[in-house]
Amino acid sequence: MSAFHTLSVLVQNQPGVLARISGLFARRGFNIESLAVGPTENHELSRVTLVIEVESDAVLEQITKQLNKLVEVIRILEFDPGEAVRRELILVKVRADGRNRSQVLEIAEMFRGRVVDVAPDSVVVEATGGYGKIQALLMLLEPYGIRELVQSGSVALGRGTRAITDRSRYDKTPKSERA
């Protein structure tokens, strides 16, 4: 039985790192369900958040070992359910004319979405939340007519004081020499 797993990968902020990570998945026939990449509090590091669907713990372990072989990968964390705060962002353009605009705005407000653009026949709603919340919002907006949609990949941070950069923030030791 397959399951979704969220991996947070701390990498060196260098050109080509994302291509090497995605190439690793492509070569082994693994699909990436969600991918988000961005800078961290340290300008030399980036964080890659991957959501992957795997059939077994053995496959997940294989993926983690392969990622760890990449020189630019500093640390990998897998977040168990409830162990991390996960969010996605969507921008959705919905048909909203004089007849239905108030209903669309009400739905957006119900999901704590913000209207970020208004046109005579449409509105653009920005919303953040977990996967389930985003899907529920889209399901309610669908009958009005979704004209365009863009959705970020999932981003995640561990709960509490634990941080992916705890051990490696100032560690300049080459990966091959680390214990």
C-alpha positions as CSV (number, residue, x, y, z in Angstrom):
1,M,0.0,0.0,0.0
2,S,1.5,3.3,-1.0
3,A,1.6,6.4,1.2
4,F,2.6,10.0,0.9
5,H,5.8,11.2,2.6
6,T,7.1,14.7,3.1
7,L,10.9,15.1,2.9
8,S,12.7,18.3,3.9
9,V,16.1,18.5,2.2
10,L,18.7,21.1,3.2
11,V,21.0,21.7,0.3
12,Q,23.8,24.0,-0.7
13,N,22.4,27.0,-2.6
14,Q,24.2,26.4,-5.9
15,P,23.2,26.2,-9.6
16,G,22.1,22.8,-10.8
17,V,21.2,21.2,-7.4
18,L,17.5,21.0,-8.2
19,A,18.3,19.5,-11.6
20,R,20.4,16.8,-9.9
21,I,17.6,16.0,-7.3
22,S,14.9,15.8,-9.9
23,G,17.1,13.8,-12.2
24,L,17.7,11.3,-9.5
25,F,13.9,10.8,-9.2
26,A,13.4,10.6,-12.9
27,R,16.2,8.0,-13.5
28,R,14.7,5.7,-10.8
29,G,11.1,6.1,-12.0
30,F,9.9,7.9,-8.9
31,N,7.2,10.6,-9.2
32,I,7.4,13.8,-7.2
33,E,3.8,14.8,-6.1
34,S,4.8,18.2,-4.9
35,L,8.0,20.2,-5.0
36,A,8.9,23.5,-3.4
37,V,12.4,25.1,-3.2
38,G,13.4,28.3,-1.5
39,P,16.1,30.1,0.5
40,T,16.6,29.5,4.2
41,E,17.7,31.9,7.0
42,N,21.3,31.2,5.7
43,H,21.9,32.5,2.2
44,E,24.3,29.6,1.5
45,L,21.5,27.1,2.0
46,S,18.2,26.2,0.3
47,R,15.4,24.0,1.5
48,V,13.7,21.5,-0.9
49,T,10.4,20.2,0.3
50,L,9.3,17.0,-1.6
51,V,6.1,15.1,-1.2
52,I,6.4,11.7,-2.7
53,E,4.2,8.6,-2.9
54,V,6.0,5.3,-2.2
55,E,4.8,1.8,-1.8
56,S,7.0,0.8,1.1
57,D,9.5,2.0,3.7
58,A,12.2,0.2,1.8
59,V,11.6,2.4,-1.3
60,L,11.6,5.5,1.0
61,E,14.9,4.4,2.5
62,Q,16.3,3.9,-1.0
63,I,15.3,7.4,-2.0
64,T,16.8,8.9,1.1
65,K,20.1,7.0,0.6
66,Q,20.3,8.2,-3.0
67,L,19.6,11.8,-2.0
68,N,22.3,11.6,0.7
69,K,24.8,10.6,-2.0
70,L,24.5,13.9,-3.7
71,V,27.4,16.2,-2.6
72,E,25.2,19.3,-2.2
73,V,22.7,17.6,0.2
74,I,23.5,18.5,3.7
75,R,20.6,16.9,5.7
76,I,17.3,15.2,5.1
77,L,14.3,15.0,7.4
78,E,11.2,13.0,6.9
79,F,8.2,14.5,8.6
80,D,5.7,12.0,10.2
81,P,2.1,13.1,10.3
82,G,1.5,15.7,13.0
83,E,5.2,16.4,13.3
84,A,5.3,19.3,10.9
85,V,3.3,22.4,9.9
86,R,2.5,22.0,6.2
87,R,1.0,24.6,3.9
88,E,0.3,25.3,0.2
89,L,-0.6,28.5,-1.5
90,I,-3.1,28.9,-4.4
91,L,-4.1,31.7,-6.6
92,V,-7.4,30.9,-8.3
93,K,-9.3,33.1,-10.8
94,V,-13.0,32.5,-10.5
95,R,-15.9,33.7,-12.7
96,A,-17.7,36.3,-10.5
97,D,-20.1,38.8,-12.1
98,G,-22.8,40.9,-10.4
99,R,-25.0,37.8,-9.9
100,N,-22.7,35.6,-8.0
101,R,-19.8,37.8,-6.8
102,S,-21.1,37.9,-3.2
103,Q,-21.3,34.1,-3.0
104,V,-17.7,33.7,-4.3
105,L,-16.5,36.3,-1.8
106,E,-18.3,34.6,1.0
107,I,-16.7,31.2,0.1
108,A,-13.2,32.9,0.0
109,E,-13.8,34.5,3.4
110,M,-15.0,31.2,4.9
111,F,-11.6,29.7,4.0
112,R,-9.7,32.8,5.1
113,G,-8.8,33.6,1.5
114,R,-8.1,37.0,0.3
115,V,-9.3,38.6,-2.9
116,V,-6.2,40.0,-4.5
117,D,-7.6,41.1,-7.9
118,V,-11.1,42.2,-9.1
119,A,-12.3,42.5,-12.6
120,P,-15.8,43.0,-14.0
121,D,-16.3,39.3,-14.6
122,S,-13.9,37.6,-12.2
123,V,-11.9,37.7,-9.0
124,V,-8.5,36.2,-8.0
125,V,-8.5,34.6,-4.6
126,E,-5.3,33.8,-2.7
127,A,-5.5,31.1,0.0
128,T,-3.1,29.1,2.1
129,G,-3.6,25.9,4.0
130,G,-3.1,22.2,4.1
131,Y,-3.9,20.1,1.1
132,G,-7.4,19.2,2.4
133,K,-8.4,22.8,3.0
134,I,-7.2,23.8,-0.5
135,Q,-9.1,21.0,-2.1
136,A,-12.3,21.8,-0.2
137,L,-12.1,25.5,-1.3
138,L,-11.6,24.5,-4.9
139,M,-14.5,22.1,-4.8
140,L,-16.8,24.9,-3.6
141,L,-15.5,27.4,-6.2
142,E,-15.8,24.9,-9.1
143,P,-19.5,25.5,-9.8
144,Y,-18.8,29.2,-10.4
145,G,-16.2,28.4,-13.0
146,I,-12.5,28.3,-12.3
147,R,-10.7,30.2,-15.1
148,E,-7.2,29.7,-14.0
149,L,-5.4,28.1,-11.1
150,V,-1.8,28.0,-9.9
151,Q,-0.8,26.1,-6.8
152,S,2.5,26.0,-5.0
153,G,4.1,22.8,-3.8
154,S,3.8,21.9,-0.1
155,V,6.2,23.6,2.3
156,A,6.8,22.2,5.8
157,L,8.6,23.1,9.0
158,G,9.0,20.8,12.0
159,R,7.0,21.6,15.1
160,G,8.7,22.8,18.3
161,T,12.3,23.7,18.7
162,R,13.8,21.1,16.4
163,A,15.2,22.5,13.2
164,I,16.8,21.0,10.1
165,T,19.7,23.5,10.4
166,D,20.5,22.7,14.1
167,R,23.5,20.5,13.4
168,S,24.7,21.9,10.1
169,R,24.2,25.7,10.3
170,Y,27.9,26.4,10.9
171,D,29.3,23.0,9.9
172,K,31.8,23.6,7.1
173,T,33.3,20.1,7.3
174,P,33.0,18.3,3.9
175,K,30.3,15.7,3.9
176,S,32.7,12.9,3.3
177,E,34.5,13.7,6.6
178,R,31.4,14.0,8.8
179,A,30.8,11.3,11.4
